[in-house]
Amino acid sequence: MAKEDLHPLDEGEFYFHEIEGFSVVTLDGREVGRVKDVIGVPGNDLLVVTAGDREILVPLVRTICREFDLRNKRLVIDPPVGLLDINEI
């Protein structure tokens, strides 16, 4: 779909495709990875964040995803304890 065919969004809203490739950092500035995809699931959507050779699923909720900087392609998250380690073996 062409950009001009998309309906206008309100302030602070974005299309999922616009955040693909965003760098993801924690509130304290720790680099997490990059947004690879967004998965729509009942309840809340999930960000697929690539971190090296692994993927982390981050719930797309305001309590975790604190700041979307569209101009600088950056997402600041405040992950709950263990979220970033959940895929480690």
N, C-alpha and C positions, 0 to 999 in steps of 0.2 A: 504494500500500500504506500502510495506517495505521501510525503509529509503534508502537502496541502490538503489531502483527503482526510487527515486525522482531525478529530474535533479539538477545539481549544481547551486547554487545561487551566485550572485555577492556580493561583500562586502557591508554590511549594509542591505541586503535583508534577509527575513525570510519567513517561511511558517506560515500561520495563526495558525495551531495547536501548533506551538512552543511558542506562547505568551499566550496561555490559562493558567490561574493560576498566571500570573504576578501580582505583587502588582502595584497599580497605585497611584502615588503621584503627587502633584502639584509642580511647580517650587520652591515654598517656603517651601516644605517639608510636606505639609498637606496630611495625608493619605486619599485616596478617597475610595479604595476598591480593588477588584481583577477582572481581565479579565475572564469572564465566557465563552464568545463566540465571534465570528466575524460574522457579517451578511453582505453578499454581496448585495449591492443595486446599481442601476444606479447612476452615479455621483461620489459617493465615498462610501467606505465600512464603517460600523459602528462597534465599539467595544461595547459589552454588558459588563458593569462593575457592579458587585454586590457590593452594599454598604449597609450593614446591611440587612434589609428586603426589600430593593428596588433595582431596576436596573436603571442604567443611560446609555443612548446611547451616545457614544462619537464618533464624526466623525474621521475616520482614515485618517487625513490629517497632513502634516508637520507643518502647522501653529499652530496646537493644540498638536499633539503628537511629542514632541521635542526630546526625547531620549529613545531608546530601549536598555536596558542593558541586553543582552541575558545571560551573565554569572551569574548575580545576580537576574535574573528574575524580572526586575523592569522597569516600564514605567513611564517616567516623562511627565506630560501634562501641557499645559498653556491654561486652559479653558477660553472661553470668558465669560463675566459677565452673570450670570444666568444659564449657562449650567448645573452646578452641582445641582441647585435648581429646575430645570424644572419639576421634578417628585414629588416635595413636594406638599402636599395638604394644 
